[in-house]
Amino acid sequence: MDRDNSKVWTAMSLVAGLGAAALTRRLLDRSWKVAAGKNPPENPADPDVSFGEAVLWAAITGAAVALARMLAQRRAASYYARTTGQLPPGLRKGDEE
């Protein structure tokens, strides 16, 4: 049964993280358009994108997506704990990864 819980948690964590990342990216794209008056860089490595713009976009998206994924995964862990009565595999005290 613990193996099934591990699979459930893996799926929950993955879906939460990917969903949060996708939603955050869409919000950042819209915010950039409003703030900068143009689309965000599609590929910051493109030489046609200024270095400053590439660094700013990479920093903003990296930090925001990582934060959103962490928050979503924490909420998923909280939901998992409420429904199963225990922390997800890998978060339990004494679990080794």
MMTF fields as JSON, N, C-alpha, C and O atoms, coordinates in Angstrom:
{
  "mmtfVersion": "1.0.0",
  "mmtfProducer": "UNKNOWN",
  "numBonds": 387,
  "numAtoms": 388,
  "numGroups": 97,
  "numChains": 1,
  "numModels": 1,
  "chainsPerModel": [1],
  "groupsPerChain": [97],
  "chainIdList": ["A"],
  "bondAtomList": [4, 2, 8, 6, 12, 10, 16, 14, 20, 18, 24, 22, 28, 26, 32, 30, 36, 34, 40, 38, 44, 42, 48, 46, 52, 50, 56, 54, 60, 58, 64, 62, 68, 66, 72, 70, 76, 74, 80, 78, 84, 82, 88, 86, 92, 90, 96, 94, 100, 98, 104, 102, 108, 106, 112, 110, 116, 114, 120, 118, 124, 122, 128, 126, 132, 130, 136, 134, 140, 138, 144, 142, 148, 146, 152, 150, 156, 154, 160, 158, 164, 162, 168, 166, 172, 170, 176, 174, 180, 178, 184, 182, 188, 186, 192, 190, 196, 194, 200, 198, 204, 202, 208, 206, 212, 210, 216, 214, 220, 218, 224, 222, 228, 226, 232, 230, 236, 234, 240, 238, 244, 242, 248, 246, 252, 250, 256, 254, 260, 258, 264, 262, 268, 266, 272, 270, 276, 274, 280, 278, 284, 282, 288, 286, 292, 290, 296, 294, 300, 298, 304, 302, 308, 306, 312, 310, 316, 314, 320, 318, 324, 322, 328, 326, 332, 330, 336, 334, 340, 338, 344, 342, 348, 346, 352, 350, 356, 354, 360, 358, 364, 362, 368, 366, 372, 370, 376, 374, 380, 378, 384, 382],
  "bondOrderList": [1, 1, 1, 1, 1, 1, 1, 1, 1, 1, 1, 1, 1, 1, 1, 1, 1, 1, 1, 1, 1, 1, 1, 1, 1, 1, 1, 1, 1, 1, 1, 1, 1, 1, 1, 1, 1, 1, 1, 1, 1, 1, 1, 1, 1, 1, 1, 1, 1, 1, 1, 1, 1, 1, 1, 1, 1, 1, 1, 1, 1, 1, 1, 1, 1, 1, 1, 1, 1, 1, 1, 1, 1, 1, 1, 1, 1, 1, 1, 1, 1, 1, 1, 1, 1, 1, 1, 1, 1, 1, 1, 1, 1, 1, 1, 1],
  "groupList": [{"groupName": "MET", "atomNameList": ["N", "CA", "C", "O"], "elementList": ["N", "C", "C", "O"], "formalChargeList": [0, 0, 0, 0], "bondAtomList": [1, 0, 2, 1, 3, 2], "bondOrderList": [1, 1, 2], "singleLetterCode": "M", "chemCompType": "L-PEPTIDE LINKING"}, {"groupName": "ASP", "atomNameList": ["N", "CA", "C", "O"], "elementList": ["N", "C", "C", "O"], "formalChargeList": [0, 0, 0, 0], "bondAtomList": [1, 0, 2, 1, 3, 2], "bondOrderList": [1, 1, 2], "singleLetterCode": "D", "chemCompType": "L-PEPTIDE LINKING"}, {"groupName": "ARG", "atomNameList": ["N", "CA", "C", "O"], "elementList": ["N", "C", "C", "O"], "formalChargeList": [0, 0, 0, 0], "bondAtomList": [1, 0, 2, 1, 3, 2], "bondOrderList": [1, 1, 2], "singleLetterCode": "R", "chemCompType": "L-PEPTIDE LINKING"}, {"groupName": "ASN", "atomNameList": ["N", "CA", "C", "O"], "elementList": ["N", "C", "C", "O"], "formalChargeList": [0, 0, 0, 0], "bondAtomList": [1, 0, 2, 1, 3, 2], "bondOrderList": [1, 1, 2], "singleLetterCode": "N", "chemCompType": "L-PEPTIDE LINKING"}, {"groupName": "SER", "atomNameList": ["N", "CA", "C", "O"], "elementList": ["N", "C", "C", "O"], "formalChargeList": [0, 0, 0, 0], "bondAtomList": [1, 0, 2, 1, 3, 2], "bondOrderList": [1, 1, 2], "singleLetterCode": "S", "chemCompType": "L-PEPTIDE LINKING"}, {"groupName": "LYS", "atomNameList": ["N", "CA", "C", "O"], "elementList": ["N", "C", "C", "O"], "formalChargeList": [0, 0, 0, 0], "bondAtomList": [1, 0, 2, 1, 3, 2], "bondOrderList": [1, 1, 2], "singleLetterCode": "K", "chemCompType": "L-PEPTIDE LINKING"}, {"groupName": "VAL", "atomNameList": ["N", "CA", "C", "O"], "elementList": ["N", "C", "C", "O"], "formalChargeList": [0, 0, 0, 0], "bondAtomList": [1, 0, 2, 1, 3, 2], "bondOrderList": [1, 1, 2], "singleLetterCode": "V", "chemCompType": "L-PEPTIDE LINKING"}, {"groupName": "TRP", "atomNameList": ["N", "CA", "C", "O"], "elementList": ["N", "C", "C", "O"], "formalChargeList": [0, 0, 0, 0], "bondAtomList": [1, 0, 2, 1, 3, 2], "bondOrderList": [1, 1, 2], "singleLetterCode": "W", "chemCompType": "L-PEPTIDE LINKING"}, {"groupName": "THR", "atomNameList": ["N", "CA", "C", "O"], "elementList": ["N", "C", "C", "O"], "formalChargeList": [0, 0, 0, 0], "bondAtomList": [1, 0, 2, 1, 3, 2], "bondOrderList": [1, 1, 2], "singleLetterCode": "T", "chemCompType": "L-PEPTIDE LINKING"}, {"groupName": "ALA", "atomNameList": ["N", "CA", "C", "O"], "elementList": ["N", "C", "C", "O"], "formalChargeList": [0, 0, 0, 0], "bondAtomList": [1, 0, 2, 1, 3, 2], "bondOrderList": [1, 1, 2], "singleLetterCode": "A", "chemCompType": "L-PEPTIDE LINKING"}, {"groupName": "LEU", "atomNameList": ["N", "CA", "C", "O"], "elementList": ["N", "C", "C", "O"], "formalChargeList": [0, 0, 0, 0], "bondAtomList": [1, 0, 2, 1, 3, 2], "bondOrderList": [1, 1, 2], "singleLetterCode": "L", "chemCompType": "L-PEPTIDE LINKING"}, {"groupName": "GLY", "atomNameList": ["N", "CA", "C", "O"], "elementList": ["N", "C", "C", "O"], "formalChargeList": [0, 0, 0, 0], "bondAtomList": [1, 0, 2, 1, 3, 2], "bondOrderList": [1, 1, 2], "singleLetterCode": "G", "chemCompType": "PEPTIDE LINKING"}, {"groupName": "PRO", "atomNameList": ["N", "CA", "C", "O"], "elementList": ["N", "C", "C", "O"], "formalChargeList": [0, 0, 0, 0], "bondAtomList": [1, 0, 2, 1, 3, 2], "bondOrderList": [1, 1, 2], "singleLetterCode": "P", "chemCompType": "L-PEPTIDE LINKING"}, {"groupName": "GLU", "atomNameList": ["N", "CA", "C", "O"], "elementList": ["N", "C", "C", "O"], "formalChargeList": [0, 0, 0, 0], "bondAtomList": [1, 0, 2, 1, 3, 2], "bondOrderList": [1, 1, 2], "singleLetterCode": "E", "chemCompType": "L-PEPTIDE LINKING"}, {"groupName": "PHE", "atomNameList": ["N", "CA", "C", "O"], "elementList": ["N", "C", "C", "O"], "formalChargeList": [0, 0, 0, 0], "bondAtomList": [1, 0, 2, 1, 3, 2], "bondOrderList": [1, 1, 2], "singleLetterCode": "F", "chemCompType": "L-PEPTIDE LINKING"}, {"groupName": "ILE", "atomNameList": ["N", "CA", "C", "O"], "elementList": ["N", "C", "C", "O"], "formalChargeList": [0, 0, 0, 0], "bondAtomList": [1, 0, 2, 1, 3, 2], "bondOrderList": [1, 1, 2], "singleLetterCode": "I", "chemCompType": "L-PEPTIDE LINKING"}, {"groupName": "GLN", "atomNameList": ["N", "CA", "C", "O"], "elementList": ["N", "C", "C", "O"], "formalChargeList": [0, 0, 0, 0], "bondAtomList": [1, 0, 2, 1, 3, 2], "bondOrderList": [1, 1, 2], "singleLetterCode": "Q", "chemCompType": "L-PEPTIDE LINKING"}, {"groupName": "TYR", "atomNameList": ["N", "CA", "C", "O"], "elementList": ["N", "C", "C", "O"], "formalChargeList": [0, 0, 0, 0], "bondAtomList": [1, 0, 2, 1, 3, 2], "bondOrderList": [1, 1, 2], "singleLetterCode": "Y", "chemCompType": "L-PEPTIDE LINKING"}],
  "groupTypeList": [0, 1, 2, 1, 3, 4, 5, 6, 7, 8, 9, 0, 4, 10, 6, 9, 11, 10, 11, 9, 9, 9, 10, 8, 2, 2, 10, 10, 1, 2, 4, 7, 5, 6, 9, 9, 11, 5, 3, 12, 12, 13, 3, 12, 9, 1, 12, 1, 6, 4, 14, 11, 13, 9, 6, 10, 7, 9, 9, 15, 8, 11, 9, 9, 6, 9, 10, 9, 2, 0, 10, 9, 16, 2, 2, 9, 9, 4, 17, 17, 9, 2, 8, 8, 11, 16, 10, 12, 12, 11, 10, 2, 5, 11, 1, 13, 13],
  "groupIdList": [1, 2, 3, 4, 5, 6, 7, 8, 9, 10, 11, 12, 13, 14, 15, 16, 17, 18, 19, 20, 21, 22, 23, 24, 25, 26, 27, 28, 29, 30, 31, 32, 33, 34, 35, 36, 37, 38, 39, 40, 41, 42, 43, 44, 45, 46, 47, 48, 49, 50, 51, 52, 53, 54, 55, 56, 57, 58, 59, 60, 61, 62, 63, 64, 65, 66, 67, 68, 69, 70, 71, 72, 73, 74, 75, 76, 77, 78, 79, 80, 81, 82, 83, 84, 85, 86, 87, 88, 89, 90, 91, 92, 93, 94, 95, 96, 97],
  "secStructList": [7, 2, 2, 2, 2, 2, 2, 2, 2, 2, 2, 2, 2, 2, 2, 2, 2, 2, 2, 2, 2, 2, 2, 2, 2, 2, 2, 2, 2, 2, 2, 2, 2, 2, 2, 2, 1, 1, 7, 7, 7, 1, 7, 6, 6, 1, 6, 6, 1, 7, 2, 2, 2, 2, 2, 2, 2, 2, 2, 2, 2, 2, 2, 2, 2, 2, 2, 2, 2, 2, 2, 2, 2, 2, 2, 2, 2, 2, 2, 2, 2, 2, 2, 2, 1, 1, 7, 7, 6, 6, 6, 1, 6, 6, 7, 7, 7],
  "xCoordList": [0.816, 0.0, 0.862, 0.496, 1.995, 2.881, 3.385, 3.596, 3.577, 4.02, 2.952, 3.281, 1.668, 0.579, 0.534, 0.327, 0.728, 0.757, 1.89, 1.745, 3.01, 4.15, 3.815, 4.179, 3.13, 2.741, 1.715, 1.774, 0.775, -0.236, 0.45, 0.164, 1.358, 2.052, 2.888, 2.9, 3.577, 4.388, 3.517, 3.891, 2.363, 1.457, 0.913, 0.871, 0.495, -0.035, 1.01, 0.716, 2.208, 3.284, 3.625, 3.828, 3.685, 4.004, 2.93, 3.238, 1.672, 0.569, 0.509, 0.323, 0.666, 0.635, 1.765, 1.547, 2.956, 4.107, 4.002, 4.284, 3.599, 3.481, 2.35, 2.488, 1.24, 0.123, 0.49, 0.173, 1.154, 1.573, 2.567, 2.49, 3.491, 4.487, 3.823, 4.159, 2.893, 2.213, 1.376, 1.408, 0.632, -0.189, 0.681, 0.369, 1.758, 2.663, 3.28, 3.39, 3.672, 4.276, 3.287, 3.663, 2.024, 1.006, 0.813, 0.714, 0.76, 0.603, 1.802, 1.643, 2.996, 4.195, 4.218, 4.6, 3.809, 3.747, 2.826, 3.178, 1.65, 0.692, 1.223, 1.097, 1.812, 2.362, 3.481, 3.565, 4.336, 5.431, 4.86, 5.346, 3.83, 3.221, 2.68, 2.839, 2.048, 1.494, 2.622, 2.575, 3.614, 4.69, 5.64, 6.033, 6.009, 7.015, 6.392, 7.068, 5.099, 4.453, 4.812, 4.543, 5.417, 5.761, 5.785, 5.746, 5.85, 5.9, 7.22, 8.243, 7.199, 8.458, 9.351, 8.865, 10.636, 11.53, 11.152, 10.99, 11.015, 10.713, 11.91, 11.768, 13.092, 14.317, 15.349, 15.936, 15.572, 16.528, 17.951, 18.753, 18.28, 19.604, 19.754, 20.862, 18.642, 18.672, 19.491, 19.23, 20.48, 21.311, 20.521, 21.006, 19.325, 18.51, 17.84, 17.314, 17.855, 17.304, 18.448, 19.531, 18.202, 19.265, 19.662, 18.861, 20.91, 21.418, 20.622, 20.256, 20.359, 19.608, 18.208, 17.736, 17.546, 16.197, 16.222, 15.344, 17.232, 17.356, 17.586, 16.979, 18.459, 18.744, 17.508, 17.17, 16.834, 15.64, 14.556, 13.96, 14.293, 13.266, 13.63, 12.775, 14.89, 15.318, 15.176, 14.717, 15.566, 15.486, 14.043, 13.702, 13.21, 11.802, 11.11, 10.449, 11.258, 10.553, 11.104, 10.338, 12.42, 13.013, 12.528, 12.12, 12.576, 12.161, 10.66, 10.242, 9.855, 8.401, 7.923, 7.067, 8.465, 8.055, 8.497, 7.732, 9.711, 10.179, 9.324, 8.977, 8.985, 8.147, 6.748, 6.21, 6.164, 4.822, 4.811, 3.888, 5.823, 5.905, 6.029, 5.374, 6.869, 7.053, 5.751, 5.382, 5.062, 3.798, 2.752, 2.035, 2.668, 1.701, 2.025, 1.118, 3.29, 3.675, 3.467, 3.144, 3.645, 3.356, 1.862, 1.463, 1.044, -0.404, -0.809, -1.671, -0.182, -0.469, -0.06, -0.777, 1.081, 1.532, 0.571, 0.287, 0.079, -0.879, -2.177, -2.73, -2.657, -3.872, -3.649, -4.501, -2.507, -2.178, -2.191, -2.754, -1.578, -1.512, -2.903, -3.208, -3.742, -5.11, -5.919, -6.698, -5.747, -6.571, -6.045, -6.829, -4.737, -4.184, -3.793, -3.595, -3.681, -3.279, -1.778, -1.315, -1.013, 0.443, 1.061, 0.44, 2.291, 2.996, 3.28, 3.326, 3.471, 3.814, 5.166, 6.014, 5.367, 6.668, 7.768, 7.598, 8.866, 9.969, 9.92, 10.93, 8.762, 8.631, 8.456, 8.478, 8.285, 8.11, 9.421, 10.484, 9.352, 10.551, 11.161, 10.468, 12.466, 13.163, 13.255, 14.001, 12.492, 12.596, 13.923, 14.341, 14.561, 15.778, 15.456, 14.736, 16.001, 15.732, 16.819, 16.771],
  "yCoordList": [-1.191, 0.0, 1.258, 2.255, 1.225, 2.383, 2.696, 3.859, 1.663, 1.859, 2.601, 3.466, 2.273, 2.974, 4.432, 5.322, 4.685, 6.052, 6.845, 8.036, 6.19, 6.849, 7.268, 8.362, 6.41, 6.732, 7.859, 8.745, 7.816, 8.88, 10.206, 11.217, 10.195, 11.431, 11.939, 13.14, 11.054, 11.462, 12.138, 13.179, 11.554, 12.144, 13.481, 14.444, 13.547, 14.804, 15.913, 17.031, 15.602, 16.583, 17.062, 18.255, 16.14, 16.477, 17.364, 18.388, 16.975, 17.757, 19.153, 20.145, 19.226, 20.522, 21.417, 22.591, 20.87, 21.652, 22.122, 23.282, 21.229, 21.599, 22.599, 23.539, 22.392, 23.326, 24.716, 25.715, 24.775, 26.067, 26.75, 27.962, 25.998, 26.578, 27.125, 28.221, 26.38, 26.832, 28.079, 29.023, 28.089, 29.246, 30.475, 31.573, 30.291, 31.401, 31.96, 33.175, 31.086, 31.539, 32.373, 33.398, 31.945, 32.727, 34.094, 35.106, 34.121, 35.395, 36.309, 37.517, 35.736, 36.539, 37.085, 38.234, 36.266, 36.739, 37.948, 38.947, 37.851, 38.968, 40.192, 41.314, 39.981, 41.09, 41.795, 43.023, 41.022, 41.607, 42.465, 43.568, 41.96, 42.723, 44.056, 45.079, 44.054, 45.284, 46.229, 47.421, 45.709, 46.55, 47.055, 48.221, 46.181, 46.539, 47.006, 47.619, 46.714, 47.097, 46.215, 46.562, 45.078, 44.118, 42.72, 42.533, 41.743, 40.354, 40.069, 40.675, 39.151, 38.774, 38.039, 37.53, 37.981, 37.269, 35.788, 35.121, 35.285, 33.849, 33.009, 31.962, 33.492, 32.771, 33.808, 34.494, 33.927, 34.928, 34.739, 35.671, 33.567, 33.33, 33.933, 34.008, 34.361, 34.955, 36.243, 37.116, 36.373, 37.584, 38.871, 39.964, 38.756, 39.943, 40.472, 41.585, 39.698, 40.122, 40.782, 40.211, 41.983, 42.661, 41.832, 41.078, 41.993, 41.234, 41.553, 40.649, 42.82, 43.229, 42.641, 42.171, 42.671, 42.108, 40.595, 40.047, 39.928, 38.472, 38.11, 37.169, 38.856, 38.583, 38.841, 38.04, 39.965, 40.303, 39.243, 38.799, 38.835, 37.831, 36.494, 35.845, 36.083, 34.812, 34.851, 33.885, 35.959, 36.076, 36.075, 35.389, 36.834, 36.922, 35.579, 35.092, 34.986, 33.715, 32.601, 31.801, 32.539, 31.49, 31.557, 30.55, 32.749, 32.911, 32.68, 31.977, 33.255, 33.141, 31.704, 31.225, 31.019, 29.637, 28.729, 27.868, 28.907, 28.087, 28.319, 27.364, 29.557, 29.878, 29.282, 28.705, 29.42, 28.88, 27.359, 26.8, 26.688, 25.232, 24.81, 23.862, 25.514, 25.179, 25.358, 24.5, 26.458, 26.699, 25.647, 25.155, 25.305, 24.295, 22.929, 22.202, 22.576, 21.281, 21.241, 20.187, 22.358, 22.406, 22.218, 21.511, 22.851, 22.679, 21.242, 20.685, 20.645, 19.244, 18.341, 17.398, 18.621, 17.826, 17.983, 17.019, 19.191, 19.439, 18.671, 18.059, 18.703, 17.965, 16.465, 15.77, 15.976, 14.561, 14.167, 13.135, 14.98, 14.685, 14.695, 13.857, 15.643, 15.688, 14.471, 13.948, 14.016, 12.904, 11.534, 10.598, 11.399, 10.091, 9.985, 8.885, 11.124, 11.112, 11.039, 10.904, 11.129, 11.113, 11.967, 12.225, 12.397, 13.168, 12.292, 11.067, 12.898, 12.121, 11.433, 11.885, 10.337, 9.671, 10.678, 11.498, 10.614, 11.528, 12.755, 13.439, 13.043, 14.184, 13.742, 14.562, 12.465, 11.94, 11.987, 11.76, 12.275, 12.287, 10.904, 9.904, 10.855, 9.583, 8.931, 7.968, 9.449, 8.92, 9.363, 10.512, 8.443, 8.79, 8.783, 7.915, 9.769, 9.861, 9.197, 9.171],
  "zCoordList": [0.0, 0.0, 0.0, -0.622, 0.684, 0.705, -0.701, -1.044, -1.507, -2.884, -3.682, -4.493, -3.463, -4.129, -3.69, -4.515, -2.38, -1.871, -2.493, -2.771, -2.711, -3.326, -4.758, -5.189, -5.482, -6.863, -6.887, -7.739, -5.945, -5.858, -5.57, -6.211, -4.599, -4.25, -5.421, -5.692, -6.111, -7.253, -8.306, -8.847, -8.597, -9.582, -9.102, -9.867, -7.842, -7.297, -7.36, -7.784, -6.945, -6.919, -8.328, -8.552, -9.26, -10.646, -11.258, -11.867, -11.097, -11.662, -11.037, -11.742, -9.727, -9.045, -9.54, -9.838, -9.627, -10.062, -11.498, -11.798, -12.387, -13.798, -14.02, -14.802, -13.331, -13.463, -12.975, -13.621, -11.838, -11.288, -12.214, -12.418, -12.772, -13.676, -14.937, -15.385, -15.507, -16.721, -16.463, -17.253, -15.37, -15.031, -14.767, -15.23, -14.033, -13.731, -15.008, -15.171, -15.893, -17.159, -17.965, -18.534, -18.02, -18.748, -18.1, -18.794, -16.772, -16.07, -16.297, -16.472, -16.292, -16.545, -17.963, -18.181, -18.932, -20.321, -20.441, -21.069, -19.838, -19.894, -19.165, -19.655, -18.004, -17.225, -17.988, -17.979, -18.644, -19.423, -20.548, -20.801, -21.22, -22.322, -21.819, -22.485, -20.659, -20.097, -19.68, -19.982, -19.002, -18.472, -19.552, -19.541, -20.483, -21.486, -22.801, -23.626, -22.996, -24.245, -25.415, -26.565, -25.133, -26.193, -25.602, -24.385, -26.498, -26.051, -25.338, -25.657, -24.379, -23.725, -24.721, -25.731, -24.447, -25.363, -25.446, -24.424, -26.671, -26.839, -26.423, -25.793, -26.791, -26.455, -26.009, -26.846, -24.707, -24.226, -24.764, -24.699, -25.289, -25.858, -27.257, -27.786, -27.852, -29.193, -29.16, -28.333, -30.051, -30.065, -30.351, -30.059, -30.912, -31.18, -29.914, -29.913, -28.851, -27.561, -26.781, -26.661, -26.255, -25.515, -24.294, -23.743, -23.895, -22.752, -21.488, -20.737, -21.255, -20.07, -20.048, -19.013, -21.2, -21.293, -21.064, -20.396, -21.622, -21.456, -19.99, -19.479, -19.316, -17.91, -17.056, -16.185, -17.311, -16.538, -16.724, -15.742, -17.952, -18.225, -17.574, -16.972, -17.691, -17.092, -15.57, -14.961, -14.965, -13.505, -13.025, -12.061, -13.69, -13.285, -13.462, -12.545, -14.625, -14.863, -13.987, -13.452, -13.835, -13.005, -11.567, -10.988, -11.002, -9.603, -9.44, -8.52, -10.312, -10.176, -10.377, -9.632, -11.373, -11.632, -10.488, -10.056, -9.998, -8.878, -7.633, -6.938, -7.349, -6.198, -6.356, -5.411, -7.536, -7.778, -7.642, -7.05, -8.184, -8.068, -6.61, -6.177, -5.85, -4.441, -3.667, -2.865, -3.9, -3.204, -3.564, -2.693, -4.842, -5.279, -4.687, -4.282, -4.634, -4.084, -2.572, -2.024, -1.9, -0.46, -0.213, 0.713, -1.039, -0.896, -1.181, -0.502, -2.191, -2.51, -1.348, -1.015, -0.732, 0.415, 1.59, 2.301, 1.786, 2.863, 2.606, 3.52, 1.373, 1.02, 1.209, 1.762, 0.751, 0.895, 2.37, 2.736, 3.205, 4.639, 5.273, 6.121, 4.861, 5.415, 5.003, 5.799, 3.774, 3.298, 3.713, 3.866, 3.897, 4.248, 5.714, 6.229, 6.385, 7.784, 7.995, 9.127, 6.913, 7.033, 5.933, 4.902, 6.173, 5.158, 3.947, 4.067, 2.791, 1.598, 1.747, 2.516, 1.011, 1.019, 0.664, -0.239, 1.361, 1.133, 2.028, 2.195, 2.606, 3.509, 4.956, 5.873, 5.145, 6.493, 7.248, 6.671, 8.522, 9.357, 9.359, 9.545, 9.15, 9.15, 7.778, 7.608, 6.77, 5.414, 4.812, 4.958, 4.144, 3.415, 1.955, 1.461, 1.257, -0.191, -0.969, -2.198]
}
